[in-house]
Amino acid sequence: MPIDPDVAIGAELPEIKFSWTQSDVLLYHLALGATELRYVYERGLRVLPTFGVVAPRFHETAPPAVSFPGIDIDLARVLHGTQEITVHEPVPAEGEAVLRTRIADVWDKGKAAVIVQESTAVTPDGTSLYTTRSSIFARGEGGFGGSRGPSQKVEMPSREPDAVIETPTLPQQAYLYRLCGDRNPLHADPEFAQRVGFDRPILHGLCTYGVVCKAVIDALLDGPEQVLSFGAKFAGVVFPGETLTTRVWRDGSRLLLTTSAADRAVLTDAVLNLR
C-alpha cells in the first residue's frame, strides 16, 4: 500500500501500557556493555536516559511491523533515521507508564520516505516522564508528492574536539541487545541482512545510540541525571565488535558530537543538552 500522508499525519496510535523493573534496567545496561557497579547493581542503580526509548517495548519478542494508519511498509525496506529523547524527570529504576504516540510527519525524499513519530510516556499520576521523537527511513517509498521536510543539519565547530572517546563494542553485542525488545532479524540473521544489502548482521542503531550516550556521560558528566535530552542521526552502520570513536565539542549548555566506526560516520548531527 502506498503512503497516504493525509491519513498518516497526525494519526494517533494505540496507547501502550507498560512497566519496567530493576532487572530490565540492568539487562539494558549490560546489553550496552556497561560493567560499572552503578549501572549493574540494584543498590544505588543509576538509569541511563536512553533506557526510556526502549522501555515501552522491552518485553516484545516479535519482529517490529511498520503498519500505521496510511502506512504499510515491508520491514526489509526500513532503517532507523533519527532518535531523540527529552527527559522531563529522571527515569526511575522501576515504574509504570502509558505511552501516547502520534505520527508527527511524513516526508517525501523522492526515492524514499521518512516517517516521524512523537511519543510521550505519562505516569499513573499524570506526570510526563519523557518524550521521544524518532524517524524511520523507508527506501523506495517516496514519490507520493509530500513535503521534503526541514533540514536538520547541526553545524559542528571547526576547531579540534574537546574530547575524543574510544568505545569498543562486543562481537556478541547485537545478540544481547535483541533481548531489549528489538527482534529485527537484520541484527541476527545473515540471510536477512544480505537481502537488505549488508554482508552480515549489523548492530542496532539504538544500541549505538545508548553506548555513545553512556560513554559521553562517563567521560564528561557527573551522572545520567545531568542529561536533559539526547538526539542523533543514524548516518551509517556498525558491525558488532567494531570500536566507536566519538568526538565531542562543548557548546554552552550542550555537547555536540559525532561518532564513527572504521572511518565510517555512524552518528551525526548529535546533540546532548544538559540540565
KAQUI-V749687 format. One record per backbone hydrogen bond with DSSP energy under -0.5 kcal/mol. CO is the residue of the C=O (numbers start at 1). NH is the residue of the N-H. If there is no record, write none. Layout:
BEGIN
co=CO nh=NH
co=CO nh=NH
END
This chain:
BEGIN
co=1 nh=72
co=3 nh=5
co=4 nh=7
co=4 nh=8
co=5 nh=9
co=8 nh=11
co=11 nh=103
co=15 nh=17
co=16 nh=18
co=16 nh=99
co=18 nh=97
co=20 nh=95
co=21 nh=25
co=22 nh=26
co=23 nh=27
co=24 nh=28
co=25 nh=29
co=26 nh=30
co=27 nh=31
co=28 nh=32
co=29 nh=32
co=29 nh=34
co=30 nh=33
co=36 nh=39
co=36 nh=40
co=37 nh=41
co=38 nh=46
co=42 nh=44
co=42 nh=45
co=48 nh=51
co=49 nh=52
co=50 nh=53
co=50 nh=54
co=51 nh=54
co=51 nh=55
co=52 nh=56
co=54 nh=57
co=55 nh=58
co=57 nh=60
co=65 nh=67
co=66 nh=73
co=68 nh=71
co=70 nh=4
co=71 nh=68
co=73 nh=66
co=74 nh=77
co=75 nh=78
co=77 nh=139
co=79 nh=137
co=81 nh=234
co=82 nh=135
co=83 nh=232
co=84 nh=133
co=85 nh=87
co=85 nh=230
co=86 nh=88
co=86 nh=131
co=95 nh=20
co=96 nh=124
co=97 nh=18
co=98 nh=100
co=98 nh=122
co=99 nh=16
co=99 nh=101
co=100 nh=120
co=101 nh=13
co=102 nh=104
co=102 nh=118
co=103 nh=10
co=105 nh=116
co=107 nh=109
co=107 nh=114
co=109 nh=111
co=111 nh=140
co=112 nh=109
co=113 nh=138
co=114 nh=107
co=114 nh=116
co=115 nh=136
co=116 nh=104
co=116 nh=105
co=117 nh=134
co=118 nh=102
co=119 nh=132
co=120 nh=100
co=120 nh=122
co=121 nh=129
co=121 nh=130
co=122 nh=98
co=123 nh=126
co=127 nh=123
co=127 nh=129
co=129 nh=88
co=129 nh=89
co=130 nh=121
co=131 nh=86
co=132 nh=119
co=133 nh=84
co=134 nh=117
co=135 nh=81
co=135 nh=82
co=136 nh=115
co=136 nh=138
co=137 nh=79
co=137 nh=139
co=138 nh=113
co=138 nh=141
co=147 nh=108
co=153 nh=155
co=163 nh=248
co=165 nh=167
co=165 nh=246
co=167 nh=244
co=170 nh=173
co=172 nh=176
co=173 nh=177
co=174 nh=178
co=176 nh=179
co=177 nh=180
co=177 nh=182
co=178 nh=181
co=181 nh=183
co=184 nh=187
co=185 nh=188
co=185 nh=189
co=186 nh=202
co=188 nh=190
co=189 nh=193
co=190 nh=194
co=191 nh=195
co=192 nh=196
co=193 nh=197
co=193 nh=198
co=204 nh=208
co=205 nh=209
co=206 nh=210
co=207 nh=211
co=208 nh=212
co=209 nh=213
co=210 nh=214
co=211 nh=215
co=212 nh=216
co=213 nh=217
co=214 nh=218
co=215 nh=219
co=216 nh=220
co=216 nh=221
co=217 nh=221
co=223 nh=226
co=224 nh=227
co=226 nh=228
co=226 nh=275
co=228 nh=87
co=229 nh=273
co=230 nh=85
co=231 nh=271
co=232 nh=83
co=233 nh=235
co=233 nh=268
co=238 nh=203
co=239 nh=242
co=242 nh=169
co=243 nh=262
co=244 nh=167
co=244 nh=246
co=245 nh=247
co=245 nh=260
co=246 nh=165
co=247 nh=258
co=248 nh=162
co=248 nh=163
co=249 nh=256
co=251 nh=254
co=253 nh=274
co=254 nh=251
co=255 nh=272
co=256 nh=249
co=257 nh=270
co=258 nh=247
co=259 nh=266
co=259 nh=267
co=260 nh=245
co=261 nh=264
co=264 nh=261
co=266 nh=235
co=266 nh=236
co=267 nh=259
co=268 nh=233
co=270 nh=257
co=271 nh=231
co=271 nh=273
co=272 nh=255
co=273 nh=228
co=273 nh=229
END
